[in-house]
Amino acid sequence: MAYVNIPNDLSRIKTKVALNLTKRQLFSFAGAAAIGIPTYLFTRSAIGNTAAMLLMIALMLPFFFFAMYERDGLPAEKVARNIVNTLFIRPGARPYKTENIYAILTKEDETIGTDKKDETAAAKREAQK
């Protein structure tokens, strides 16, 4: 008996437009072709076939990356924006600070204790004279 597996999370299914690619992928691949192919055709006579091909690949790779990369349902530019926000724009450490009333009491106890020590040391010095 034939059956079809249905994924549990239907929100991860993306609408395919043509050639089993999404609109985002189609536009990215078209942009890569629009940049890479003319670059190759115009530079191969000046720098040679191999160098022109490597230049074309280097120019097209970011388009392919933005078309295909997805992390936790977010595209590459949103992931990059989140990384920039957390590393550079927003402060890294945000400590939760409270007013500790016991710290004030311990400071008072320390100052009172040092005053008593000073008084007892002064009394000992006078007693020795």
Secondary structure as the mmCIF struct_conf table of DSSP 4:
data_model
#
loop_
_struct_conf.conf_type_id
_struct_conf.id
_struct_conf.beg_label_comp_id
_struct_conf.beg_label_asym_id
_struct_conf.beg_label_seq_id
_struct_conf.end_label_comp_id
_struct_conf.end_label_asym_id
_struct_conf.end_label_seq_id
BEND BEND1 ASN A 8 ASN A 8
HELX_RH_3T_P HELX_RH_3T_P1 LEU A 10 ARG A 12
STRN STRN1 ALA A 18 ALA A 18
TURN_TY1_P TURN_TY1_P1 LEU A 19 ASN A 20
STRN STRN2 LEU A 21 LEU A 21
HELX_RH_AL_P HELX_RH_AL_P1 LYS A 23 ILE A 47
HELX_RH_AL_P HELX_RH_AL_P2 ASN A 49 MET A 68
STRN STRN3 GLU A 70 ARG A 71
TURN_TY1_P TURN_TY1_P2 ASP A 72 GLY A 73
STRN STRN4 LEU A 74 PRO A 75
HELX_RH_AL_P HELX_RH_AL_P3 ALA A 76 VAL A 84
HELX_RH_PI_P HELX_RH_PI_P1 ASN A 85 ILE A 89
BEND BEND2 ARG A 90 ARG A 90
BEND BEND3 GLY A 92 GLY A 92
HELX_RH_AL_P HELX_RH_AL_P4 ILE A 101 GLN A 128
#
